[in-house]
Amino acid sequence: MDSGVPQQHKIIERRENELTFLQSLVQAYYLEPETLAEELREFKADLTARYTNNEVKKTTQEKISVLIKDILSSNVDDLAHIANNDAYFGLVATVAIDDRNDLLNEKLAMESENPQTIFEDMAPPNEVKGEINPKDGFEWIEYPSGSENWFMRAQSTDPWKKWES
């Protein structure tokens, strides 16, 4: 008997139901790894039986099996993150790599008004050699190169000090 719902839609709905149930298991038991492992093994056995009885597609069974294996190898901190991450379970659209890069660049830009400020107070390592200025006898170095941040020291054994003009 056909309910009027296309077969492809039923398959997608069944897969989403299975993934939602898997996420619910993780949400319920992520703080109890032994119980979670037991529940996941039971779910996997049930899923395999439904696959054998042609109730779920092979691709659904394979995807969920991969997720279960990953979840079983996760630590409690990872499980806490996974539990409420719909994207992990494929229940929401994921962000494309280009969009992720754009978001990361925006976040970094917002965290630092001026990217150069990261390097402003970073002194060169003591083992880095600069050039001795014959006029004043001090050793000088621009660090990092091209940053217009100058450091000086009286002797090569001294730590570098930022030069303030």
C-alpha positions as CSV (number, residue, x, y, z in Angstrom):
1,M,0.0,0.0,0.0
2,D,1.5,3.3,-1.1
3,S,1.0,6.2,1.3
4,G,1.9,8.7,-1.4
5,V,5.3,9.5,0.1
6,P,8.2,8.9,-2.4
7,Q,10.4,5.9,-1.5
8,Q,13.5,8.1,-1.5
9,H,11.9,10.4,1.2
10,K,11.1,7.3,3.3
11,I,14.7,6.2,3.1
12,I,16.1,9.6,4.1
13,E,13.5,9.8,7.0
14,R,14.5,6.3,8.3
15,R,18.2,7.2,8.2
16,E,17.5,10.5,10.0
17,N,15.5,8.6,12.6
18,E,18.4,6.1,13.1
19,L,20.9,9.0,13.4
20,T,18.7,10.9,15.8
21,F,18.4,7.8,18.0
22,L,22.2,7.4,17.9
23,Q,22.6,11.0,19.0
24,S,20.0,10.4,21.8
25,L,22.0,7.5,23.1
26,V,25.2,9.6,23.2
27,Q,23.3,12.4,24.9
28,A,21.8,10.0,27.5
29,Y,25.0,8.1,28.4
30,Y,28.1,10.2,27.5
31,L,29.0,10.5,31.2
32,E,28.7,6.7,31.6
33,P,31.1,5.3,28.9
34,E,30.5,1.6,29.9
35,T,26.7,2.0,29.7
36,L,27.1,3.9,26.4
37,A,29.2,1.1,25.0
38,E,26.7,-1.5,25.9
39,E,23.8,0.5,24.4
40,L,25.7,1.2,21.2
41,R,26.5,-2.5,20.8
42,E,22.8,-3.4,21.2
43,F,21.9,-0.6,18.8
44,K,24.4,-1.9,16.2
45,A,23.1,-5.5,16.6
46,D,19.5,-4.2,16.1
47,L,20.6,-2.1,13.1
48,T,22.3,-5.1,11.5
49,A,19.2,-7.1,12.0
50,R,17.1,-4.4,10.3
51,Y,19.6,-4.3,7.5
52,T,19.4,-8.1,7.1
53,N,15.6,-7.8,7.0
54,N,15.8,-5.0,4.3
55,E,14.4,-2.4,6.7
56,V,17.4,-0.1,6.3
57,K,19.8,0.5,3.4
58,K,23.4,-0.7,3.4
59,T,24.7,2.9,3.2
60,T,22.7,3.7,6.4
61,Q,24.0,0.7,8.2
62,E,27.6,1.4,7.1
63,K,27.5,5.1,8.1
64,I,26.1,4.4,11.5
65,S,28.6,1.6,12.1
66,V,31.4,4.0,11.4
67,L,29.9,6.5,13.8
68,I,29.5,3.9,16.5
69,K,33.1,2.8,16.1
70,D,34.3,6.4,16.4
71,I,32.1,7.1,19.4
72,L,33.3,3.9,21.1
73,S,36.9,5.2,20.7
74,S,36.2,8.7,22.1
75,N,37.0,9.9,25.5
76,V,34.5,11.6,27.9
77,D,35.4,15.1,26.8
78,D,35.0,14.2,23.1
79,L,31.7,12.5,23.9
80,A,30.4,15.7,25.7
81,H,31.1,17.6,22.5
82,I,29.7,15.0,20.2
83,A,26.5,14.6,22.2
84,N,25.1,18.0,21.2
85,N,26.7,18.3,17.8
86,D,24.0,17.8,15.1
87,A,26.5,18.2,12.3
88,Y,28.5,15.2,13.7
89,F,25.5,13.0,13.1
90,G,24.8,14.5,9.7
91,L,21.5,16.0,10.9
92,V,22.3,19.5,9.7
93,A,24.1,20.8,6.7
94,T,27.9,21.2,7.3
95,V,29.9,24.3,6.5
96,A,32.0,24.0,3.3
97,I,35.8,24.3,3.6
98,D,35.9,27.7,2.0
99,D,33.3,29.0,4.3
100,R,35.1,27.5,7.3
101,N,38.3,29.3,6.2
102,D,36.5,32.6,5.9
103,L,34.9,32.1,9.3
104,L,38.3,31.3,10.9
105,N,39.9,34.4,9.2
106,E,37.1,36.6,10.5
107,K,37.5,35.2,14.0
108,L,41.2,35.8,14.0
109,A,40.7,39.3,12.6
110,M,38.2,40.1,15.4
111,E,40.5,38.7,18.1
112,S,43.3,41.0,17.0
113,E,42.6,44.5,15.8
114,N,46.1,44.7,14.4
115,P,47.7,41.5,13.4
116,Q,51.2,43.0,14.0
117,T,50.4,43.3,17.7
118,I,51.1,39.6,18.0
119,F,54.8,40.2,17.3
120,E,55.3,43.6,18.9
121,D,56.4,42.3,22.3
122,M,57.9,39.0,21.1
123,A,61.7,39.3,21.7
124,P,64.1,37.3,19.7
125,P,65.5,34.2,21.3
126,N,68.8,34.9,23.1
127,E,70.8,32.7,20.7
128,V,69.8,34.8,17.7
129,K,72.6,37.1,16.6
130,G,72.1,40.6,15.5
131,E,74.5,43.2,14.1
132,I,76.9,45.3,16.2
133,N,76.5,49.0,15.5
134,P,80.0,50.5,15.5
135,K,78.7,53.9,16.6
136,D,77.2,52.8,19.9
137,G,78.6,49.3,20.3
138,F,75.2,47.7,20.9
139,E,74.0,44.6,19.1
140,W,70.8,45.4,17.1
141,I,68.1,43.2,15.4
142,E,64.8,43.7,13.7
143,Y,62.6,40.9,14.9
144,P,60.7,39.5,13.1
145,S,62.4,40.6,10.0
146,G,60.4,43.4,8.3
147,S,58.2,44.1,11.4
148,E,60.0,47.4,12.2
149,N,60.3,46.1,15.8
150,W,63.9,46.7,16.9
151,F,65.7,45.0,19.8
152,M,69.1,45.8,21.3
153,R,71.5,44.4,23.8
154,A,74.9,45.4,25.2
155,Q,76.5,42.0,25.0
156,S,75.6,38.8,23.2
157,T,74.9,37.1,26.6
158,D,72.3,39.7,27.6
159,P,68.6,39.2,26.8
160,W,67.2,41.3,24.0
161,K,65.3,44.5,25.0
162,K,62.8,46.2,22.8
163,W,64.0,49.6,21.6
164,E,61.5,52.4,22.1
165,S,62.1,55.4,19.9
